[in-house]
């Protein structure tokens, strides 16, 4: 009896597999409202005014800045480190934080090693800020 059912299932599978099956075919057309473009432009303007927080751990000459950067990286603190030149000094900026809370937490961790560290809002052009957010 089980053999008969099994053979029937195999035959049904083969028969259905022999027929061509047709799925629905069609084209999808997407129409975008002009209002969406306006919203995107407004969003870009709003994003220009968003600023981020950074932590500065050093301000001085280039050689010492490089040494401090290597020292910071050795401590394995999970943050982005940049050496920035603003006439006449080199500065080491750490992290890119959106919220004050996030920056404060990281500052507490960094101050264990760099007691002069502080949080600030750098002046950044909107184009650079968009690139930073992508990464």
C-alpha positions in Angstrom: 0.0 0.0 0.0 2.8 2.4 0.9 4.6 1.5 -2.3 1.4 2.4 -4.3 1.1 5.8 -2.6 4.8 6.5 -3.2 4.6 5.5 -6.9 1.4 7.7 -7.3 3.3 10.7 -5.7 6.3 10.2 -8.0 4.0 10.0 -11.1 2.1 13.1 -10.0 5.3 15.0 -9.4 6.6 14.0 -12.9 3.4 14.9 -14.6 3.2 18.3 -13.0 6.8 18.9 -13.7 6.3 18.3 -17.4 3.8 21.0 -17.9 4.9 24.6 -18.5 3.8 26.8 -15.7 3.4 30.5 -16.3 3.7 33.1 -13.6 2.3 36.6 -13.9 4.5 38.8 -15.9 4.3 42.5 -16.0 6.1 45.8 -15.7 6.4 47.8 -12.6 6.2 51.6 -13.1 7.2 53.8 -10.3 6.0 57.4 -10.4 7.6 59.8 -8.0 5.8 62.9 -6.7 7.5 66.3 -7.1 6.9 66.8 -3.4 9.4 64.1 -2.6 12.1 66.1 -4.3 11.1 69.1 -2.2 11.3 67.0 1.0 14.8 65.8 0.1 16.0 69.3 -0.5 14.5 70.5 2.9 16.2 67.5 4.6 19.5 68.5 3.1 19.1 72.0 4.4 18.3 70.7 7.9 21.3 68.4 7.9 23.6 71.3 7.2 22.8 72.7 10.6 23.5 69.4 12.5 26.8 69.4 14.3 28.7 66.7 16.0 30.8 66.6 19.1 34.5 65.7 19.3 36.9 65.3 22.1 40.3 67.1 21.9 43.1 65.4 23.8 46.1 67.4 22.6 47.1 70.8 21.3 50.7 71.5 20.3 53.5 70.7 17.9 53.5 68.1 15.2 56.0 65.6 16.6 54.3 65.5 20.0 50.9 65.2 18.3 52.1 62.1 16.5 53.5 60.6 19.7 50.2 61.3 21.6 48.2 59.8 18.7 50.2 56.6 18.9 49.9 56.5 22.6 46.1 56.9 22.3 45.9 54.1 19.8 47.9 51.9 22.1 45.3 52.2 24.8 42.8 50.5 22.4 40.0 53.0 23.0 37.4 52.4 20.3 37.3 55.8 18.7 38.4 57.6 15.5 41.6 59.6 15.9 42.5 62.6 13.7 45.4 65.0 13.7 44.1 68.4 12.6 46.2 71.4 11.8 44.8 74.8 12.9 47.4 77.6 12.7 49.7 77.5 14.5 49.1 74.2 16.4 48.3 70.5 15.7 45.3 69.1 17.5 44.3 65.6 18.2 40.5 65.1 17.9 38.9 61.9 18.9 35.5 60.4 18.0 32.5 61.7 16.2 29.5 61.8 18.5 26.0 62.9 17.8 24.6 63.0 21.4 26.1 64.7 24.4 25.6 61.6 26.5 27.6 59.5 24.1 30.4 62.0 24.1 30.4 62.3 27.9 30.7 58.6 28.4 33.7 58.4 26.1 35.2 61.5 27.7 35.2 59.7 31.1 37.0 56.7 29.5 39.6 59.0 27.8 40.2 61.1 30.9 41.8 58.1 32.6 44.7 58.5 30.2 44.5 62.1 29.0 43.3 64.4 31.9 43.2 67.6 29.8 40.7 66.1 27.3 37.5 68.1 26.7 34.4 68.0 24.5 33.7 70.6 21.8 31.7 71.2 18.6 34.0 71.8 15.7 33.0 74.0 12.8 32.7 71.6 9.8 31.5 72.3 6.3 28.3 70.5 5.4 30.0 68.5 2.6 32.6 67.1 4.9 29.9 66.3 7.5 27.9 64.3 4.9 30.9 62.3 4.1 31.6 61.6 7.7 28.0 60.3 8.2 28.3 58.0 5.2 31.3 56.3 6.8 
